[in-house]
Amino acid sequence: MEGQVQRQRAGNQRRFAPGNWSVRTQLLAVVIIPIVTALVLGGLRVATAVQNAQDIDNASQLVRVVDKGTTLLQEIEDERDLIALYVAAGRTGGTSRLDAQRAKVDAALARVRAEDAHVRRKTNSALAAQLALLDAFDRKVTSLRYTVARSTMRWPTVVNAYTALITELADALDLLTPDIGGQALVMTAGTLKTFAQATEKASQQRVLLGGVLAQGHFGANDAQSVTLASRQQQASIDQFLSSAPAAQRQFYERTVTGRDINKADTLQKQALALQGTGRLRLDAGTWFDSMTSKLDLMRLVEKQLVGSVEEESLREQHEAERSVFIAALVELMLLLSTFGVTYVLVQSIVRPLHTLRASTLTIAQRRLPEVVRLLRGSSNAKVKAIEVEPTAIESTDEIGGVARAFDDVYRDSVRLAFEQAQLRGRINSMFVNLSQRSQGLVERQLELIDRLEKGEQDPDLLASLFKLDHLATRMRRNGENLLVLAGEKAGRRWSAPVRLVDVLRAAISEIEQYQRVQLRGLVTADVDGRAVNDIVHLIAELLENATAFSSPDTQVLVTCQLLSGGGAKVEVQDNGIGMSIQDIEEANAKLLNPPVVDVAVARRMGMFVVGRLSDRHGIHVQLRGSSPHGVTAAVMLPQQLVRDHEDHMDPPGLSARYNPEGRLTGWRNYDTTEQLDESASARRAHRTRRHGASSSGTVS
């Protein structure tokens, strides 16, 4: 066992040795290392470019979130200012403008959530935390609204609460950090953030001074808060102007200017100048509208800055896509050039070998077997020679020399097969000649026996003549077996239909131990006369096997029945030693596809003859095990060979049975074995009936 394992390991080692590789594999092994290196390096480059493109695409999605978030900031600022003025006025007056503004805030929240859902956040924990704040922001807005509506807080408290919420939102919208976007995108986003802070301080000025004017007097810290918001706004504007590109500065200077800006600044100065008086004479609505006009102009600049951020994001996205395309194109060109050179070199060596291999496989697997099959299937001694087509290689190198050598081998193989076919044809002719000679002698012997039986009265001598008659009949069947081996048909053929029962009785008469055979389930049907002789021969061979491989004191049962779909089934059942399942399967395979005649076939000639005869007429023969032991052979006669009998004349040796209504119900055998032994005349009558299937009808 250990030695076997060692030999197996040694065989595996030899199999993977470079010397056992194919030529194609050996050539590919030379270039596989540089190809793999190029694939790895190029793959890393492409993967980096793809990852960068995905990050920039994610940054572009964040830009869209910032865009919608900036709009949300503006809407919440307006809601804060409106509800603060409503509270400062004593919570009196209509709320339609406030309700409409709340609807705008809710719509802006929905747009932010929709954009936020498309952002990849798993790779950045800080980004995920900021986006989580955006996801929960609508609940905070709802909670603050509920608190303001259900409490008695003063307007400065309302402003502070909303301002804290706005600050939290602005921090959450600071998404474009250096680890997410490019440097230019981050700088543009920083400029937007600075100007958004200035806009927020302007909105704070609007609500703080508007609340003071709505309540009619300055509080303790109201003037200081307005002044602080104004200074913070100016500081943010100065920072914006110092960092923004020239085009953005010019757009700001052209936009945030004019009469509305001057009016808002004048009203603020007038209000602050009256802080020490007892009563303010400025209208809160006039101030709110003037400051709103200023905020609208500032928000135009803010919108233009958001557009700049989007343009920069789009530019970086296009650049990333271009990088991916260039990296993939370079990698593809490198691979194509490598594969192209490798293919040309390998094919220049492998193509002739591949052609030789394909030609040899075609010859070995298809052309040579077809030639052998054609020659083997020919039974004629005069077989025509077959031309050998050479392989499709015309080179004069070593591969061409191998091809010429294989052509010589192929040619010699065909020549040997041709000679064997000629020899087989001559042997078949010899079989036919011997069979015809022996059959002529047997027929003369049977005629002589007939004359002796007719004039003999001694029962013992007549019984001996019967045995001699059976032996002669078996000799005639053996002669016909030689014709079957040679692929020829018997000379005796019937033209008129013959009753199926006569065919079965004729088959029984062909065997030596005919007394052991019982006929049951006989039917009134006719068999096509052209197939009668072969069917008699086929069933006789099955009966011969059944009697030979079963005990002499047992009976062999023959039954037949008509099939509903047409045709008839005849079964031959014995109680002999039986066959194993494997032997039955092998026998059925040989019955279905009879093998080529050789020495092994000669040893089991009966099964070969049955297979050849059944194949000749489309008859299906199958063996199966019997219960409790023995073998049953089922013979399925096709519809074209069997037809219903048109009248009900009694078959030889049988008498009809009828029911009370006069209908035919079956047959009764009145010619038993005991009756055959009573007298010489009875034996002679039985012999006449036994040969009825062989002598009745017309022979062609």
ROTORPA-692631 format. One record per residue: x, y, z of N, C-alpha, C, O in turn. Coordinates in steps of 0.1 Angstrom, whole numbers, plus 5000, padded with zeros to 4 digits. Example, Ala and Ser with C-alpha at 12.3 -4.5 7.8 and 13.67 -1.06 7.14 Angstrom:
513249435078512349555078513249675078514249675085512849785071513749895071512950005079513450115080
***
This chain:
500849885000500050005000500950135000500650224993501950125008502850245009503550264996503750374991503950154990504650164977503750224966504150294957502450184967501550244957501350394959501250464949501250434971501150574974502350654969502250764963503550594971504850664967504850664951505250774946504350564945504350564930503350674925503550734915502250684932501250784928501850924930501551014922502550944941503151084943504151104932504251214927504951004929505951024919505351054905505851134898504250994903503451014890502951164890503051224879502451204901501951344902503051444900502951544893504251414906505351504904505851504889506151614884505851394883506251394869505251464860505551524850503951454864502851524856503051674856502851744846503451734868503651874869505051924866505352034867505951834861507251874858507151954845506351924836508052054843507952134831508152054818507652094808508851944819509051874807507751804802507751764790506751794810505551734806504451834802503351804799504851964803503852064799503752074784504652024776502652124779502452134765503252254760503752334768503552254747504352364741503752494743504452594746502352504742501752634745501952674759502152794762501852584768502052614783503452664785503652754793504452594779505752634781506052774776506752854782505452804764505652934759504953044767505453154769503753014772503053104780503753134793503753244799504453024799505153044811506253144810506553204820506853164798507953254797507453404798508153484803506153434794505653564794504653594805504053704806504353494813503253504823503653604834502853674839504953604837505353694848505253834844504653914852505853884833505654024829504154064827503754174830503353964822501953994820501254014833500454104835501553924843500953944856501354064863500554134869502654104861503154224867502454344861502054444868502254344848501554454842500154464846499554574848499554344848498154344852497954404866497054474869498954364875498854404889499054564890498254634896500154614883500354754884499254834877498854934882498854784866497854854859496554854866495754944867496254734872495054724880495054814892493954874896496154824899496254914910496055064906495355144913496555094894496455234890494955254886494355364890494355164879492955184876492055184888491155264889492355094898491655094910491755224918490755274923492955284918493055414925492255514918491655604924492355514905491555614897490055604899489355694900489655474900488155454902487755494916486755554918488655464926488255504939488255654941487355714947489155724934489155874934487955924927487356024932487555864916486255904910485055884918484155964919485055774926483955744935483855844946482855894950485055884951485155984962484656124956483856194963485056154944484556284939483156284936482456384937482656164931481156154929480456164942479356224942480956114953480356124966480356274970479456324976481556344967481656484970480656564962480056664967480356524950479356594941477956574948477156664947477756454953476456434960476356524972475256574976477456544979477556634991477256774987476656854994477756814975477556954971476056974969475557074972475356874963473856884962473256894975472256964977473756824985473156834999473456975004472557035010474657025002474957165007473957265000473557365006473757244987472857334979471457334986470857444989470857214988469557204994469557255008468657315013470757235015470857275029470957425030470457485040471557495021471657635021470257695019469957795026469557645011468157685009467357665022466557755026467557555029466957525042467357625052466457675060468557665052469057775062468257905060467857965069468157935047467458065044465958055049465458155054465357945046463957925050463757925065462757985070464657865072464557865087464858005093464258045102465758075087466058215091464758295089464358375098464058275078462858355076461758315086461058395091461658175089460658135099461058195113460158235120462258195116462658255129462258395130461658435140462558475120462258615120460758645121460358735129459958565114458558585114457958545127457058625132458358435133457758395146458158485157457458495167459458535156459858625167459058755167458658805177458858815155457958935154456558905158455958985165456058785156454758745160454658735175453658785181455658685182455758675196455958815202455358855212456758905196457059035201455859125200455659215208454959095190453759175189452659125198451459165197452959035207451958985217451158865211450058835216451658795202450958675196449658715190448658635192449558835185448258875179448458895164449558905159447358895157447358915143447358775135447258675142447258785122447158665114448458585113449558645115448358455111449558365110449658305096450458205095448958355087449058295073450458295067450858205061451058415069452458425064453458335071454258275065453258315084454058225092453758075088454757995086452558045086452157905082452757875068453257765066452657975059453257945046454757925046455357845039455458005055456857995057457257855063458257795059456457805072456657675078456557565067457357465067455557585058455457485047456657485038457157375034457257605036458457615028459657545035460457475029459757555048460757485056460557335055461557265053459357285056459157145055459557085042460056985041459157165031459557115018461057115016461657025010461757215021463257225021463857105029464857045024463257075040463756955048463556825040464456745040462456815033462256695025463356685014463856575011463656795007464656794997466056755002466756684996466356805014467656775020467756625023468756555021466656565029466656425032466756335019467456235019466156385008466156304996467656304991468056194986468356414991469756414986470656344996471656284992470356355009471156295019471156145018472156075021470056085013469955935012470855875002471155755003471455954993472255904982473755914985474555874977474055954997475555975001476055855007475455795016477255815003477955705009478655755022479455845021478355695033478855745046479655645054480055685065479755525049480455415057481955435059482555395068482555505049483955515049484455635057485755655058483655725062484055845070483055855081481955885080483655835093482855845106482355985108481156005113483256085106482756225109481656265099480756335103481756225087480756255077479456185081478356245080479556065085478355995090477656065101476456065102478456115111477856185122477156315117476056345122477756385108477056515103475856475096474756545097475856375088474656335080473556285090472356305087473956225101472956175111472256295117471056295119473056415119472356535124471356585114470256635118471656585101470756625091469456535091468356585089469656405093468556315093467656345104466356325103468156385116467356415127466856555128466256595138467256645119466956785120465456815120465056905126464756745112463256765111462556745124461656825127463056645132462456625145462756745155461856785163463956805153464356915162463457035158463057115167463257055145462457175141460957155146460357245151460457035145459157005150459057035165458057085170460056985172460057005187460157145191459457195200460957225184461057365187459757445184459357525192459157415173457857475170456857445181456057535185456757315185455857285196456057355209455157405215457357375212457757445224457357595223456757645233457557655212457257795211455757815211455257915217455057725205453557735204452857715218451857775221453457625226452857585238453357655251452957635262454357745249454957815260454757965259454158015250455158035270454958185270456358255270456458365275457258195263458658255262458558385254457758395245459458475258459558605251460258585238460958485235460158695230460758685217462258675216462758605208463058735226464458715225464858565227465758515222464058505236464358355239464058275226464758185223462958315219462658245207463758265197464158165190464258385196465358415186466558335190467258275181466958325202468058245207467958095204468858035199466758045206466457905204466657875189467257775185466057955180466157935166467557955161468057875152468258055167469658075162470557955166471357925158470357895177471057785181470857665171471757595167469557655167469257545157469857575144470357485137469857705140470457745127471957715127472557675118472657755139474057725140474357575139475357545132473557495145473757345144473657305130474357215126472657355123472457315109473657365100474057285091474157485103475257535095476557445097477257415088476757405110477857315113477657175106478657125101476457125105476157005099476357005084476756905077476157125078476357145064477757175060478057185048478657175069480157195066480657055062481456995070480257005051480556875046481856865038482456755037482156965031483256965021484556995027485057105026485056895035486356905042487456865032487256795022488756885036489856855027489956705024490556665014489556615033489656475031488556415022488456295019487656505018486556465009486656524995486556444986486856654994486956714981488356764978489256764987488556814966489856874962490057004968489157064975491257064967491657184973490757304968490257384976490557304955489757414949488357404954487757514957487857284954486457274959486257314974485257374977487257274982487157314996487257464998486557525006488157534990488257674991486957744987486557844993486357694976485157754971484057734981483257824984483957614988482957594998483257675010482257715017484557705014484857795025484357935022483857995031484457985010483958115007482458115008481958215013481758015004480358005005479958005020478958075024480657935028480357935043480558065049479758105057481558135045481858275051480658365047480158445056480258365035479158455031477858415037477058495040477658285039476458235045476358285060475258315065477558295067477558355080477158505080476458555089477658575070477258715068475758735066475158825072475258645058473758645055472958615068471958675071473458525076472858485089472858605098471858635105473958685099474058795108473158905103472558985111472958925090472059025085470558985089469759065092470358855088468958805092468758825107467658865111469858815115469758835130469458985132468659025141470059075124469759225126468359245123467659325130467859185112466359205109465459165120464559235123465759045126464758995137465059075150464059095157466259105153466559175166465959315166465259355176466259395156465659525155464159525153463459615158463759425145462259415142461559385155460459435157462059295164461459265177461359395186460359415192462459465186462459595194461359685189460659745197461259705176460259795170458859745172457959825174458759615172457359555174456959575189455759605191457859565199457459585213457459735217456959775227458159825208458059965210459160025218459160145220460059955223461160005231462359905231462159795229463559965234464759885235464759815249464459875259465259695249465459625262466859665267467559745262467259585277468559615284469659585274470659665273469659475267470759435258470359435243471159385235469259485240468759485226469659565217470059515206470059685220470859765212472259705210472859705199472759645221474059585220474059465211475059445204472959385211472859265202472759305188473359245179472059415185471859465171473259515166473659485155473959585174475259635170476259525168477059525159476259425177477159315176476859235163477859195156475559215160475259135148475759215136476159155126475659355136476059435125477559425123478059415112478359425134479759415133480259275128481159265120479559175133479859045128479559025113480358955106478459085109478159075095479259145086479759085076479659265091480759335083482059255083482759255073482359195095483559115095483558995086484558965079482358935085482258825075482358865061482958805052481758985058481859045045483259075041483759045030484059135051485459165048486259035045487059035036485958935053486658805051486358745038487258695031485058755034484658715020485358785009485858725000485458915010486058995000487558974999488158984988488158935010489658915010489958775004491058754999489058675005489358545001488658504988489158404981487658574984486858534972487658574959488358674959487458504948488058544935487458674931486458724936488158734921487758864917486358864911485658964913486058764903484658754897483558754907482558814905483758684919482758684929482758814937481658854941483858874939483859004945483059114937482259194942483359104924482659204915481159174915480359264914480759044914479359014914478759064927477559114927479359054939478859104951478759254951477659304955479759324946479759464946478659524937478059624939478359444926477359494917475959464922474959534918475859354930474459314934474059374947472959434948474859364958474459414971474759564972475759614978473959644965474159794965472759854960471959784955472659984962471460044957470560104969471060114980469360144965468460224974468060134986467960184997467760004983467259914994468359895005468059895017469559885000470659875010470859995018470959995030470760115011470960245019469760265028469960315039468560225024467360245032467460165045467160215056467960035043468059955055469060005065468860005077470260055060471260105068470760235075471060255087470060315068469560445074468560415085468560475096467560315083466660285093467260225106466860255117468360145104469060085115469760195123469660195136470360295117470960405124469960485131470260535143468860515125467760595132467260525144467060585155467060395143466560325154467560325166467160335177468760295163469760295174469960435180470360455191469760545172469860675177468660705187468860795196467560645186466460665194466360575206465360565213467460495209467360395220467160465234466760395243467560585235467460645249466160715251465860755262465360725241464060795242462960705248463260585249461860755251460860665257460060595247459560485250459960645235459060585225459660585211460160695207459760475204460260465191459060485181457960435182459460575171458360605161458660545148458060585138459460435147459660365135458760245134458360185144458360215121457360095119458159965117459159965109457759865125458459735124458359675110459259615105457159685104456959625091457859695081458359625072457959825082458859895072460259845073460959825063460759835085462159785088462259645082463259605076461259555085461359415081461459405066462159325061460559485059460559475044461859525038462359475029462359635044463659695039464759595041465659575032464859535053465959435055465759305047466759245043464559275044464259155036464759185022465359085016464559305017465159335003466659325003467159274994467259365014468759355015469159205015470059165009468359125023468758985024468558915011469258825007467458955003467258894990468458914981468858824974469059034981470159064973471358984978472158934969471558974991472658894996472558744992473458674989471258694992471058554989471258524974471458414970471058634966471458614952472958584950473358494943473758654958475158624958475458494964476358414959474758454974474858324980474558214970475158104970473458234962473058134952474158124942474458014937474758234938475858234928477058164933477758094926477358174946478458094952478157944953479057864951476957914955476557764955476757714941477257604939476357794930476657754917478157734914478457644906478957824920480457804918480857674924481757604918480357644936480757514942480357394933481057304931479157404928478657294919479557284906479857174902479857404901480757394889482157334892482657254884482657374903483957314907483857164909484757084905482757124915482556984918482356904904482956794903481656964895481456904882482756894875483056794868483657004876484956994869485856884875486456814867485856874888486656764894486056634891486856534889484756614889484156484886484556454871484956334869484556544862484956524848486456484848486856404840487256554856488656524856488956384861489756314856488156344872488356214877487856104867488556004865486756134860486356034850487356024838487655924833487956144835488956144825490256064829490855994821490556074842491756004847491455854847492355774843490255814850489855674850489955614836490455514833489455704826489455654812490855644807491155544800491755744810493055734806493855614812494555544805493655594825494255484831493855354826494655264823492555334824491955214818492455194803492755084799492555304796492955294782494455254781494855174773495255314790496655284790496855134793497655064787496155094804496254954808495754854797496354754794494654894790494154814780495154804768495354694762495654924764496654914753497854834757498454764748498354844769499454764773499154614773499954534768497954584778497554444778497354394763497854284760496754474755496554434741497854414734498054314726498754504736500054484729500854364734501454294726500754344747501354224753500754094748501454004744499454094748498753974743498953954728499053844723499054064721499254054707500553994703500653904695501554044709502953994707503053844711503553764704502453814723502453684728501753584719502153474716500553634714499753554705500453514692500453404687501153624686501853604673502953494675503153404667503753514686504853424688504353284691504953184686503353274700502853134703502253064691502452954689501453144684500753084673501653034662501452934655502753114660503753074650504352934653504852864643504352894665504852764669503752664671503952544667502652704677501652614681500752574670500152464670500452664660499452644650499752514642498852434640501052484637501252364630501052244640500452134635501452254652501152144661499752114664499252004665498952224665497552214667496852154654495952064656497352194643496752124630497051974630496251894627498251944634498651804634497851724644497351614642497651784656496851724667495451704662494851594664494851804656493451794652493351694641492351614641494251684632494151584621494351444627493551354623495251424636495451294642494151244650493751134649493651344657492351314665491251274655490451184658491151354645490051324635490251194629489251114627491451154626491651024620491450914630490750814627491950934643491750834653490350814658489950704661489650924659488350924665487150914655486050864659487350954643486250964634486550884620485750794617487550934613487750874600488150724600487550644593489150694608489550554609488450464614488150354609487650494625486550414630485450404619484850294618485250514611484250504601484650404590483850324585485950414586486450314576486350174581485850084574486750154594486650014599485249974600484949854597484350064604482950024605482349994592481549894590482750074582482250044568482749914563481949834557484049884565484549754560484049644568483849534563483849664581483349554590481949514587481549404587481149624583479749594580479549534566478349494563480549524558480449474544480549324545481549274550479649254539479749104539480149054525480248934523480349144516480749104503482249084502483049164507482648974496484148944494484849044485486049074487484049104476484649204467484449344472483549414468485249384482485149514488486049614480487249584478485549734477486349834470487349894480487049914491488549924475489549994483489150134486488550194478489550184497489250314502490450404501491550374506490250524495491350614494491650684508490650714515492850704511493250764524493650904521494550934513492950994528493151144527494351184537494151164549495451244532496551274541496151394550495151464547496951414560496751534569497051664562497851664552496451774567496551904560497851974564497752094568498951914564500251984567501151954555501451834552501652064549502552044538503952094540504752094531504252134553505552184556506552064556506251944556507852104554508952004554509752004566510851934567509352064577510052074589509751944597509151844592510151944610509951824619508551794620508151674620507651894622506251874623505651804611504851714611506151854599505651794587506151644586505351564581507351614590507851474590506951384599506651274596506551444611505651364620504351344613503751234614503851444606502551424598502651314588501751234586503751314580503951214570503951074576503450974571504651064588504750934594503350884599503050764598502550974604501250934608500350904596499550814598500550964585499850924573500150784569499250704565501450744571501750604568501150514577500650404573501050544590500350454599498950444596498350334596498250554593496850554589496650474577495650394576497450484567497350414554497450264557496750174551498450224565498650084569497450024576497049914574496850104585495650064593494450034584493749934585494250134574493150114565493449984556492449914553494649964552494949854544494649724552494149624546495049714565494749594572493249574574492749464573492549684577491049674578490449624565489549544565491049674554490549634541490749484538489949414533491949434542492249294540491349204549490949104545491149254562490249184571488849174565488149074566488349284559487049284553486949184541485949114540488049184533488049084522487948944528487248854522488748914538488848784544487448754550486948634548486748854557485448824562484448794551483548714553484548864540483648844529483848704523482848634520485048654522485348524517484748414527484248314523484948444540484448354550482948344549482348234550482248464548480848464546480348384534479348314534481048404523480748324511480848174514480048094509481948144521482147994525480947954533480447834532480548034543479347994552478147974543477447874545477848064534476748054525476747924517475747854515477947894512478147774503477947644512477247554507478547644524478347524532476947514537476347404537476247624540474847614544473947564533473147484535474147614521473347574510473547424507472647344505474847374508475147234506474447154517473847054514474647194529474147114540472547114540471947014543472047224537470547234536469947144525468947084526470647134514470247044503470246904508469346834505471346864515471346724520470346704531469746594531470046804540469046784550467646774544466846684548467346854534466046844527465846704521464846644522466946644515466846514509466646414521465946314519467346434532467246344543465746344549465246244552465146464550463846484555462846414546461846344550463046424532462146354523462246204525461246134524463446154527463646014529462945964542462245864542463046044552462446004565460946014563460245924569460446104556458946114554458445984547457445924551459145934537458745814530458845694539457945604539459845684548459945574557458845584568458345474571458445704572457445714582456045674577455245614584455845704564454545674558454345524557453245474558455345444555455245304553455545224565455445094564455845284576456245214588455045194598454345294600454845074603453745044613454245014627453545014636455544984628456144954641456245074649456945174645455545084661455545204669456945244674457345364673457745144678459145184683459945234672460645334674459945174660460745224649460245354644460945444640458845374645458345504641458745624651459045734646458845584664459345684673460745724671461145844672461645624667463045654663463045734651463945824650462145714641462145794630461845944633462346034627460845954643460546094647461746164653461946284650462446094661463646154667464646194656465346304657464846104647465746134636465246254628466046334623463946264626463346374619463646514627463946614620463546504640463846624648465346664647465646784646466146564647467646594646467946654632468746744631467246604622467446664608466946814608467546894601465746834615465246974615466147064622466347174618466847014633467847104640469047124631469547234631469447024623470547044614470147154604471047234600468947144599468547254589468547394596468947484589468147404608468147534615469647584617469947704616470547484620471947524622472447574609473347664608472047514598472547564585471947704582472747784577470747724586470247864584470947964593471048074590471447914605472248004614473448054606473948164608474047964598475248004591474848114581475648204579473648104575473248214566473048344574473448454569472548334586472348454594473748514598473948634597474748434601476048474604476648544592477348644594476348494580476948554568476148674564476548744554475048714570474248824567473248804555472748894549473048674552472148634541470748594547470648564558469748594538468448554542468148414536468748364527467248344543466948204539466248204526465548304522466448094519465848084505464348064506463648104496463847994516462447964517461748084523462048124534460848144516460048254520458548234517458248174506457648284526456248264524455648394518456148504521454648374509453948494504452648514510452148624511451948404514450648414520450748424535451648374541449748494542449848504557449648364563449048284557450248354575450148224582449648254596449948354602448748164601448248184615449448184625450348114624449248274635450248294645450448164653451548124656449348084655449447964663450247864654450947774660450047864641450847774633452247804633453147714633452547934634453947974635454647924648455747874648453847934659454347894672454547744672455547694677453547664666453747524666454847474657455547374660455047554646456147514637457547544644458447464643457547644653458747674660459047564671460147524673457947514677458047404687458547284680459447214686458147254668458547134661460047144657460547034653460647264658462047274654463047224665464147204662462547204677463447174688463247024691462246964688464246964698464246824702463246794713462546694712463146874723462346844735460946914733460546994742460346894722459046974719457946924729457047004731458046804735457046754743456946844756455846844762457946914760457946994772457347124770457147204780456947164758456447304756454947304757454247214751454447394764452947414765452547554759453247654761451447544751450947664745449747714752448847634755449747844756448547904763448248034757449048104751446948074760446548214755446648234741447148334736446348124733446448144718445448244713444348254718445848314703444948414697444848384682445648314676443748444676443548424662444048544655443448644653445248534650445948634643446848574632447248464633447048654622447948614611449248684611449348804615450248614606451648674605451948694590451648604582452548804587452948834574453848724569454848684575453548664557454248554552455748574550456548484551456148694546457548724544458448714556459648694555457748724568458548714580458348584588458948564598457548494582457148374589458448284592458648244604459248264582460348174584461348224595461848154603461548364594462548424604461948414618462648394628460548444620459948434633459948294638460248274650459748194630459848054634461248024639461447964650462248074632463648044635463948114648464548064657463448244650463748324662463148254675463848234685461848214674461248154686461848014688461947974700462247944678462847814680464147824687464447744696464947934684466147954692465847984706466647934715464848064709464548094723464047964730464347944742463247884723462747754729463947664732463947594742464847654722466047574724466747604736467247514744467047734739467747784751466947744763467447704773465547764763464747744774464747594778464847564790464747504769464747364772466147314776466247224784467147384770468547334773468947374787469747304793468447494792468947544805467847524816467847604825467047434814466047404825465947244827466447174818465447204838465347064841464446984831463447044827464846864828464046784818462646764823461746734815462446764836461046734842460246864843459146854849460646974838459847094839459347124825459847074815458347214825457747254813458147394809458547474817458147424796458447554791457047614786456447554777456747724791455447784788455547894777456347984778454647874766454647974756453248044756452247974754453248174758451948244758452048354747453048404744450848394742450748504733449548584735448548524739449548714732448448794733448548914723449648954720447348964719447349074710447449204718446949214729448249304713448449434720447349534716446949534705447049614725445949714722446449814712445549864704447649844711448149944701448549874688449049944679448349744686448649674674449849584677450649614686449949474670451049384671450649274681449449264686451649194685451349084694452649064702453749094698452449004714453548974723453548824726452448764730454648754724454848614726455948604737457048654736455648524748456548504759456948364760456048274759458148334762458748204764459348194778460248264781458648114787459048114801459547974805458847874802460747974811461247844816461347854831461347964837461647734838461847734852463247674855463447584863464247724847465547674848466447744858465847794868467747744856468647794866468647954866469148014875468148014856468048154855469348224852470348154849469348354852470548434849470648554859469648594865471848594862472048714870471548844863471348844851471348944871470849074866471849124856471549174845473149114859474249164850474249084837474349144826474048954838474048874826472848904817472848914805471648934824470448964816470649104809470249114797471249194816471549324810472449314798472249374787473549234799474449214788473749144776473949184765472949044779472248974769471249064761471149064749470549154769469549244763470349344754469849384743471449394759472249484751472749414737472649484727473149294738473549224726472349194717472449194704471149164723469949144714469549274707469149274696469749394714469449524708470449564697470049614687471749534700472749574691473649444689474649434696473349364679474149244677475649274674475849364666476549204680477949234678478449184665477749114657479749214662480349164649480649014652481048974663480548934641480848794642482248774645483148814638482548694656483848654660483748514667482648454667484848474674484848344680483848344692483148244694483748454699482848464711481348444706480548384713481048504695479648494689479348354686478248304688480348284680480148144676479748054688479047954687480348094700480048014712478548034717477947944722478048154714476648174718475848224706475348334705475848134696475248164683473748194684473248274676473048124693471548144694471148284697470348344690471848344707471448484710471848584698471148674696472948554692473348634680472348624669471948724663471848504666470848484656469548554659468948614651469148544672467948614676468048764674467148824669469248814678469448964676469349004662468749104658470048924653470048964639468648954633468249044625467948844636466548824630465648934635464848984628465648964648464749064654465149204648464149284645466349234645466749364639466249364625465949474620466249254618465849254604464449294602464049354592463549254612462049284610461549384620460349394621462349444628461949544638461249484650460349544656461649354653461049284664461849314677463149314676461149344688461849374700461849244709460849194713463049204713463249084722463949124734464949194734463349094746463949134759463849014768462748954769464848994776464948894786464648954800465049074803464048874809463848924823463748794831463548684827463948814844463948704853462448664856461548744856462348534858460948474861460848454876461848444883459648434880459348404895458848264896457948224889459448174905460548214914461948204908462848264914462048134897463448124891463148094876462048064872464248114868464148094854464248224847464548324853463948214834464048334825462848344816462348234811462348464814461248484804461748564793462348674795461548524781461948594769460648654762459748574759460548784762459348854756459648894742460648974739458848854732459048884718457848974714456748934714458149104710457149194707457149204691458049264685456049144685455949154671455249284667454149314673455849354658455249494655453949474647453549374642453249584646451949594640451949554625451049494620453049584618453149564604453249414601453149374590453649334611453849184609452649104613452448984609451749164622450649084628449349154625449249284626448349084621447049134618445949034623446248914624444749084626443649004631443248904620443248934608442948774624442548674615441048704611440248734620440748684599439448724594438348614596437148644597438748484598437748374601438248304613439248334619437548204617437848124629437947974626437447894634438647944616438947804613439947754623440947824627439747634628440547574638442047554633442247504623442947604641444347574637444647434638443947354645445647384631445947234632446247194646446947254654445647084650445847024663444947084674445147044686444147184671443247254681441847244677441547234665440947254687439547264684438947384691439447424702437947444685437447574690436547544702435847444703436447654711435547654723434647774721435147884718433247754723432347854721431447874734431247774741431047994737430148014748428647994744428447964732427647994753426247964750425748054739424848014731426248174737425748264727426348234713425948294703427348144713427948104700429148184697429648174685429748254706430948334704432148254707432148174716433248274699434448204702435148254715435348374717435448154723436048194736437448144738438148184747437948044729439347994731439447864723438647824715440647804726440947674719441247564729441747594740440947444725441247324733442247234725441947194714443347204732444347114726443946964728443946924740443546904718443146764719444246664715444046544714445446724713446646634708447646634719448746694717447446574730448346574741449446474739449446394729450446464748451546374747451146234748451646144740450146204757449746064758449046024746449145904742448246114739447646074727448646044716448445954707449746114716450746094706451445954707451845894697451445894719452045764721451145644719451545534720449845674716448945564715449145474703449045354704449345534692449445454679450345524669450645644670450745444660451645494649450845594641451445694636449545574639448745664630448645804637448745904631448545794651448445924658449846004657449846124655450945924658452245994657452346054643452946164641451945974633452046024619451246154617451646244611450046154623449146274622449846394629449746504624450446364641451046474648452246534640452446654640453046444634454146494626453646574614454246674611452446534608451946614597451546754602451746854595450946754614450546884620451746964623451847094621452846904629454046974633454647044621455247144623454546984609455247034598454247124590454547174579453047144596452047224588452547364585452347414574453247424595453747564593454847564583455247674578455547454581456647444572456247404558457047434549455047344557454647294543453447364538453147354526452647434546451447504541451847644536452847694539451047694528451247824522452047814509452247704504452547934505453247934492454647974495454948064503455647904489457047934491457548004479457347974468458248114482458848194471460348184471460948244462
***
